[in-house]
């Protein structure tokens, strides 16, 4: 009966419902713990309907993450010519801004990001993330700077996911202050 009601709705409306159901499931249960059948059940349609709109679960995730990925790529592009402290500052402010703007998406991926980066469709995200980490290290190749930059990068994402009660301005100030202390002066 739900499928009959679903047929009366438009394809874009069904597509949006699938995305909303998937986002909710991914955030609560996780990407790996969510099946296409789970999403279909939440929407009130068949798995075939989900597959009509999306080739697979990875495609749904890619669509959900597209705006965040676009902003990440723009940040990566801005960092291309920057070096030293300028790169570090721009990377820090950029990644904090991106993480705050896309708090829901960051929370959605929190804890599963390393596994997701193993998917071929997300390989470019790993390269981009590596370049941002290097910029946060201020171009230093020293172990302490590189490890510190990785901790800051992961910590920003974790804080955005773990502190939904903090408003963006308060969280931004805290993230920037803590990250600057953690990164310390350049070598």
Buried (B, 14 or more C-beta within 10 A) or exposed (E): EEEEEBEEEEEEEBBBBBBBBBBBBBBEEBBEEBBBEBBBBBBBBBBEBBBBBBEEBBEBBBBBBEEBBEBBEEBBEBBEEBEEEBBBBBBBBBBBBBBBBBBBBBBBBBBBBEEBBEBEEBEBBBEBBEBBBBBBBBBBEEEEBBEBBBBBBBBBBBBBBEBEEBEEEEBBEBBBEBBBEEBEEEE
